Amino acid sequence: MTVEQQWRQQGRQEGRQELVQEMARRMLVKQLDMETIIELTGLSESELQQLRA
C-alpha cells in the first residue's frame, strides 16, 4: 500500500468515526438509552460520556 493510499484510508476512517460520533450525539439529544446507542454505534460507554460533556 502506498503512502497516498494509507492517507486516504486514514481519512475515510476518521470521517466514519466523526459520523458515528455525530449520530451518537443526536441520539443522546433524543434521549435514547445508552445501551441502544452503544449497540447501534459500537461506541463504548466512556466514549458516550465524553460526547455528553
DACOR-V612139 format. One line per field, one symbol per residue. psi: psi as a letter, one per 40 degrees, with the letter a starting at -180 (. if undefined). A space follows every 50 residues. Layout:
BEGIN
psi: ???
END
This chain:
BEGIN
psi: hidddddddddddddddddddddddddddefiiddddddddeiidddddd dd.
END
